């Protein structure tokens, strides 16, 4: 079931902005869910928000654990709003095509990470040129990603197609 973000559907966006600010830092809620934009909130039968969509695609899903999982559109919005390297895992040329194809990120291809990253955090996978190439969930903390030579750094959920 889907409510357009007017009337009944608008209820909940202030709380969702607060959750985003808590999860990603101040300003993330406004970046993900701008007050002037018409958003669609898909809800469970009990009325709990499940997914928030914009015209450009899925921004986030709202997990039963009270945290957001990013869609590519949500990643684009945070990429613009958050200062580098916040919640970013920066990868090299070698892994870029694989990550875009929704393959996971391994530690040996990571050039830089946001220092606040903990296991389970939603992260932006960014190419060293600065372009967002995927969103996913960190499997390791930032310092472990930097220290380990092998192992999965990010479980990629959605990759961005290459822009040619």
Backbone torsions as a table, in degrees:
resi	resn	phi	psi	omega
1	UNK	NA	142.9	-173.7
2	UNK	-132.7	134.8	175.1
3	UNK	-111.4	130.2	169.9
4	UNK	-66.0	155.9	-174.5
5	UNK	-80.5	54.8	169.8
6	UNK	-136.8	160.6	-179.8
7	UNK	54.5	-117.1	-175.0
8	UNK	-63.6	-38.8	-178.0
9	UNK	-66.8	-25.5	-179.1
10	UNK	-68.1	-31.2	178.0
11	UNK	-57.9	126.7	179.6
12	UNK	110.0	-25.8	-179.9
13	UNK	-63.2	-41.2	176.3
14	UNK	-58.6	-41.6	178.2
15	UNK	-66.4	-40.2	178.6
16	UNK	-64.4	-37.1	175.8
17	UNK	-62.8	-41.5	179.2
18	UNK	-62.5	-43.0	178.5
19	UNK	-62.2	-42.6	179.1
20	UNK	-63.3	-41.2	177.2
21	UNK	-61.4	-40.4	179.2
22	UNK	-66.7	-42.5	-175.7
23	UNK	-74.8	-40.4	-172.2
24	UNK	-115.0	-10.1	-179.1
25	UNK	112.1	161.8	-176.9
26	UNK	-54.4	135.7	178.4
27	UNK	93.7	-15.4	-177.7
28	UNK	-66.5	-36.3	-179.7
29	UNK	-62.3	-44.8	178.0
30	UNK	-66.7	-35.8	-179.9
31	UNK	-68.1	-43.0	-178.9
32	UNK	-73.4	-42.3	-174.4
33	UNK	-127.2	74.3	-178.9
34	UNK	-60.7	134.9	-176.9
35	UNK	-57.7	-31.9	-176.0
36	UNK	-80.8	-10.9	-174.6
37	UNK	-91.4	142.5	175.6
38	UNK	-85.0	115.2	-178.6
39	UNK	-114.8	155.3	176.4
40	UNK	-108.6	125.7	177.6
41	UNK	-106.5	116.1	174.3
42	UNK	-90.1	130.4	-175.4
43	UNK	-118.7	157.3	172.8
44	UNK	-73.5	171.8	179.4
45	UNK	-61.6	-24.7	178.1
46	UNK	-85.6	-3.5	177.1
47	UNK	97.1	-1.9	179.3
48	UNK	-71.9	133.9	177.3
49	UNK	-59.6	136.3	-178.7
50	UNK	-116.3	-46.6	178.4
51	UNK	-142.3	146.5	174.6
52	UNK	-120.3	124.5	-177.4
53	UNK	-118.1	147.0	168.8
54	UNK	-112.7	177.0	177.2
55	UNK	-58.9	-30.9	-176.8
56	UNK	-84.6	-2.2	178.4
57	UNK	133.4	-172.2	-178.0
58	UNK	-72.4	126.6	176.9
59	UNK	-83.8	-57.2	-179.4
60	UNK	-149.4	161.7	163.2
61	UNK	-112.2	148.8	-178.5
62	UNK	-108.4	111.2	-175.3
63	UNK	-76.2	161.7	177.3
64	UNK	-67.2	-14.8	176.6
65	UNK	-83.8	0.9	178.6
66	UNK	83.5	12.7	179.2
67	UNK	-117.8	154.8	177.9
68	UNK	-87.3	146.1	163.4
69	UNK	-112.0	133.7	-173.6
70	UNK	-80.0	139.5	163.2
71	UNK	-92.5	170.4	-179.0
72	UNK	-60.3	-38.6	178.2
73	UNK	-63.9	-39.9	175.9
74	UNK	-64.1	-39.0	176.2
75	UNK	-61.2	-42.6	178.1
76	UNK	-60.5	-42.5	-178.6
77	UNK	-66.0	-43.3	178.5
78	UNK	-69.1	-35.2	179.1
79	UNK	-58.7	-38.1	178.4
80	UNK	-74.3	-37.0	-170.9
81	UNK	-87.1	-35.1	-174.2
82	UNK	-89.8	141.1	178.2
83	UNK	-69.4	140.1	176.4
84	UNK	-66.5	135.8	6.9
85	UNK	-101.8	23.7	-175.3
86	UNK	-51.7	124.6	178.6
87	UNK	52.7	31.8	178.1
88	UNK	-115.8	145.3	169.8
89	UNK	-120.5	115.5	-174.9
90	UNK	-96.1	128.1	-178.2
91	UNK	-118.0	164.5	-177.1
92	UNK	-92.1	178.1	-179.9
93	UNK	-58.4	-37.6	-174.0
94	UNK	-60.3	-39.5	-176.7
95	UNK	-92.2	-12.7	-174.8
96	UNK	-50.9	-52.8	-177.1
97	UNK	-62.8	-32.2	-180.0
98	UNK	-70.8	-42.2	179.9
99	UNK	-64.9	-42.9	177.1
100	UNK	-59.6	-30.6	179.9
101	UNK	-87.0	15.5	175.4
102	UNK	67.9	29.8	170.7
103	UNK	-88.4	152.6	-175.9
104	UNK	-71.3	158.6	179.6
105	UNK	-94.0	129.7	177.7
106	UNK	-105.0	149.8	-171.0
107	UNK	-56.6	-35.9	-174.5
108	UNK	-67.8	-13.5	-179.9
109	UNK	-101.2	1.3	-177.7
110	UNK	-87.8	128.9	180.0
111	UNK	-96.6	-30.7	-175.2
112	UNK	-160.1	151.4	175.2
113	UNK	-138.3	155.3	170.1
114	UNK	-68.4	130.7	-174.0
115	UNK	-64.1	-18.7	-176.6
116	UNK	-84.2	-6.8	-173.4
117	UNK	-65.3	130.4	175.9
118	UNK	-122.3	160.3	176.9
119	UNK	-57.2	135.7	-179.7
120	UNK	93.1	-10.9	178.8
121	UNK	-72.1	146.0	171.6
122	UNK	-76.4	133.3	-176.9
123	UNK	-133.4	159.9	174.6
124	UNK	-100.3	128.0	175.3
125	UNK	-97.1	120.5	-171.4
126	UNK	-122.6	138.8	174.7
127	UNK	-74.2	155.0	-178.3
128	UNK	-58.5	-20.4	175.3
129	UNK	-75.8	-11.0	177.9
130	UNK	104.7	-1.8	-176.5
131	UNK	-85.5	135.2	175.8
132	UNK	-69.7	125.1	-179.6
133	UNK	-117.9	-12.5	178.2
134	UNK	-171.0	166.4	170.2
135	UNK	-127.3	152.6	-179.5
136	UNK	-174.5	-166.6	-177.3
137	UNK	-114.5	128.7	177.6
138	UNK	-67.0	135.0	177.2
139	UNK	-96.0	-19.1	-177.3
140	UNK	-133.8	161.7	173.0
141	UNK	-73.9	159.3	-177.4
142	UNK	-53.4	-45.7	-177.7
143	UNK	-67.7	-33.7	177.4
144	UNK	-69.2	-38.7	177.4
145	UNK	-59.6	-41.7	-179.8
146	UNK	-69.5	-36.1	-174.3
147	UNK	-82.5	-33.6	-173.3
148	UNK	-81.5	140.2	176.4
149	UNK	-88.1	-26.6	179.8
150	UNK	-131.5	159.9	176.9
151	UNK	120.2	159.6	-179.4
152	UNK	-83.0	129.6	178.6
153	UNK	-93.5	-43.9	-176.0
154	UNK	-136.8	130.5	171.1
155	UNK	-87.1	105.9	-174.2
156	UNK	-77.1	130.8	179.5
157	UNK	-99.2	-43.4	-175.9
158	UNK	-145.4	126.6	179.4
159	UNK	-100.8	152.5	177.8
160	UNK	-94.4	126.0	177.1
161	UNK	-61.7	148.2	179.3
162	UNK	-66.4	139.3	177.9
163	UNK	-95.6	110.8	-178.6
164	UNK	-103.3	NA	NA
